[in-house]
Amino acid sequence: MKEFKILYLYPDILELYGDFGNIQVLKYRLEQRNFNVIIDTYSIGNDAPNFNDYDLVFAGGGADQEQSILAEDLIKYKENIKEAIDNGVFFLLICGAYQLFGKYYKGVEGNIIPGLEIFDYYTEALEDRKKRCIGNIVIDVNLNGNMTKVIGFENHGGQTYNVSCCFGKVLFGNGNKFKDSEEGFFKDNIIATYLHGPLLSKNPILTDYIISYCLNRKYPDDEIVLEPLNDDFENLCRNQLLNRFLEND
């Protein structure tokens, strides 16, 4: 039986708005296709992981305090993470994790949380704590030439700048900044986004895109084609949400 290995970073610290659901959705859709799913977790104090050992690395969202706690720990693995990215390991980064892979996060009071500086974007919080990008969001995403609408929920005060290649074009909601036309960061084997929800439960096409990428990287000689699953219920929910969010747009 072919296997799929996931590393879940800081599950006790980065887990806002049901982000763990992304792991559950990946596991379900893989097991329905008879793949053996191995899920390892890493948090502060655990043995150091080798990021190259995994097919997918996942990290969820966290508030400023949580990010400041783990940033010093995460920086220890900067070179190993960069190596894994260069080797094609897929990284799915939500909200706080998205910010930590950039240059820095500047808090409301001017405090700087250093990022991994793997990518050139950076995030700065607005002085008004009550002013946040919050609510449902829909973006148009290009997955290997196939356009699909991705639905999620955003709740972030940080405004992310200098994003070179976005995850998607905003159709409804805010994005990287207030009333921005772009959301997230997407390049090759990296998806970094503010979309909670969890993201993957609302977007089975995106989930299968990630799974396909990882499996074809791991088993390049097998030409793996994913068996279709019955997504009638998911698509019914998606259509209702899309009609609600976009009908007046």
C-alpha angles and dihedrals in degrees: 000000000000116000137218119203123206128187112203110199122214098343090172093054108027107051115113127154097002098307090154085069088076090065091047092051093049091049093049096048092046095047091048085062093047099255120144108238120206116190119190123181130209130193138154111307097021124118112280113267126221103229091201090068093070138077094208134017117201131190127172138204132296140169125254094273093053092048093052090051097053101032093083091050096046094052089067089071098046097115094043090050092049090050091050091049091050089050092054103256107157117240122197109190125183127199107302092028089050089056095047093059090060130073099279148322117236113204130215093267094046097262114148122222106195116230129210089260090220089132130032100237122103136192132223127184121226118245092238105079091196093059107088139151097244135159142048119332137192124194134182110235131191111219107184092321095318114112116216134169113240119203127203148136123258130199114164137132093194118096114212119213139185096032107169099194120017129214092232149335114267116245097166129009132021116290128191090349137009109302091351122165092220135058132197132336125280126178126152104300098003127089113175116174147154091229114121125168089105093293100215098048090063095043115048092167090059091046092053091046089058093044092049092049092052096045095047090049091050097041104029095162096053101066092218116206115187116237108239116252127209103265096163094119094045092048092048089055091046093052092050091051094045091050091050096047101038105033093088096033 
